Amino acid sequence: MSRTVIHTERAPAAIGTYSQAVRAGDTVYLSGQIPLDPRTMQLVGGEVEAQIRQVFENLKAVAEAAGASLAQAVKLNVYLTDLQHFAKVNEVMTQYCARPYPARAAIGVAALPRGAQVEIECVLYLG
């Protein structure tokens, strides 16, 4: 099976030793995105909703670079520093993912890179 690295300037550059996404066969694995503005590489400010929206915008950009969309998401892992924001994730997610919704896990964590409040990783199926 071949592997293809996916990269786009429309999403934040990797801040570590990883790729934005890797396609393996009909599956694309998107690395976790935090709410970095891809132009400035700074966290978006304001309410948690703005951070969640930026994360989905980043995921959308990487999915599109893979020739796909978030409609092809089959699995999301959501990491939150405060699980009380879970309802806001649900609200924003409906603007990026349609029914049937992908499988998902929500995990409370003590901290995320650069002080982010949310990180989301995603798996797309292209078949």
Phi and psi in degrees as a GROMACS rama.xvg file:
@    title "Ramachandran Plot"
@    xaxis  label "Phi"
@    yaxis  label "Psi"
@TYPE xy
-85.639  155.197  SER-2
-120.823  138.87  ARG-3
-128.576  128.349  THR-4
-82.5556  134.19  VAL-5
-106.205  134.826  ILE-6
-146.671  141.962  HIS-7
-143.544  145.694  THR-8
-76.4999  -12.4383  GLU-9
-80.4019  -1.62115  ARG-10
-128.933  159.252  ALA-11
-59.0678  141.332  PRO-12
-65.1528  152.075  ALA-13
-59.2697  137.066  ALA-14
-103.994  19.804  ILE-15
-160.487  -162.067  GLY-16
-90.3217  69.5349  THR-17
-154.225  166.679  TYR-18
-101.275  155.538  SER-19
-59.9085  -38.988  GLN-20
-161.706  159.226  ALA-21
-135.443  128.808  VAL-22
-96.25  130.91  ARG-23
-129.714  105.242  ALA-24
64.2885  -127.126  GLY-25
-93.6436  12.4861  ASP-26
-118.521  137.505  THR-27
-119.191  126.229  VAL-28
-103.803  111.663  TYR-29
-92.4307  127.236  LEU-30
-64.2075  158.019  SER-31
-58.9433  136.513  GLY-32
-111.764  134.461  GLN-33
-106.446  169.725  ILE-34
-78.7411  57.2189  PRO-35
-88.4306  137.05  LEU-36
-75.0517  122.156  ASP-37
-64.5759  -22.0449  PRO-38
-78.1571  -39.5621  ARG-39
-104.333  -17.5365  THR-40
60.3349  27.4546  MET-41
-111.34  151.924  GLN-42
-63.2074  139.59  LEU-43
-71.1413  145.987  VAL-44
-94.5961  -174.093  GLY-45
87.8975  -157.12  GLY-46
-65.4346  160.808  GLU-47
-60.045  -30.5036  VAL-48
-59.4556  -39.0489  GLU-49
-64.2921  -37.6061  ALA-50
-67.2312  -44.2849  GLN-51
-62.2634  -44.385  ILE-52
-61.4729  -41.997  ARG-53
-64.0196  -39.3745  GLN-54
-59.5873  -46.6805  VAL-55
-65.9739  -35.5319  PHE-56
-62.5789  -41.0568  GLU-57
-64.8688  -44.9733  ASN-58
-61.6617  -42.4516  LEU-59
-59.3048  -43.8396  LYS-60
-62.7172  -42.1921  ALA-61
-68.4092  -41.9631  VAL-62
-59.0058  -43.96  ALA-63
-65.6495  -35.4264  GLU-64
-64.36  -24.8638  ALA-65
-86.9921  2.19449  ALA-66
78.6427  25.8984  GLY-67
-132.654  -167.132  ALA-68
-147.373  170.253  SER-69
-69.557  -11.6784  LEU-70
-64.4042  -18.8795  ALA-71
-96.3953  9.50426  GLN-72
-68.9843  132.474  ALA-73
-113.113  -16.3396  VAL-74
-154.902  131.888  LYS-75
-124.658  140.594  LEU-76
-116.187  123.296  ASN-77
-111.158  128.435  VAL-78
-116.176  124.982  TYR-79
-127.752  139.392  LEU-80
-79.794  -12.4802  THR-81
-143.849  108.611  ASP-82
-65.5795  -9.78332  LEU-83
-66.6583  -15.1941  GLN-84
-85.9973  2.33618  HIS-85
-58.9573  -40.2955  PHE-86
-63.0365  -35.8117  ALA-87
-68.9409  -36.377  LYS-88
-60.122  -45.9269  VAL-89
-57.5704  -45.343  ASN-90
-61.5695  -48.778  GLU-91
-69.752  -38.1617  VAL-92
-58.5533  -35.0095  MET-93
-65.4283  -16.9698  THR-94
-85.196  -10.3006  GLN-95
-120.415  -24.1749  TYR-96
-127.505  132.776  CYS-97
-101.985  166.619  ALA-98
-66.4361  145.946  ARG-99
-72.7969  132.642  PRO-100
-67.951  152.9  TYR-101
-69.7607  161.393  PRO-102
-62.7356  152.869  ALA-103
-155.779  149.54  ARG-104
-125.074  146.695  ALA-105
-123.799  124.936  ALA-106
-125.575  128.891  ILE-107
-83.0073  131.213  GLY-108
-128.469  157.91  VAL-109
-74.2196  -35.5691  ALA-110
-158.43  156.829  ALA-111
-129.527  161.59  LEU-112
-54.3849  141.804  PRO-113
58.4962  19.2223  ARG-114
79.051  16.1535  GLY-115
-63.1396  153.656  ALA-116
-94.8383  -14.8416  GLN-117
-148.371  145.041  VAL-118
-141.295  139.801  GLU-119
-135.561  134.144  ILE-120
-115.453  160.689  GLU-121
-148.287  148.471  CYS-122
-121.308  129.742  VAL-123
-109.474  145.367  LEU-124
-116.358  123.748  TYR-125
-99.2315  -7.75423  LEU-126
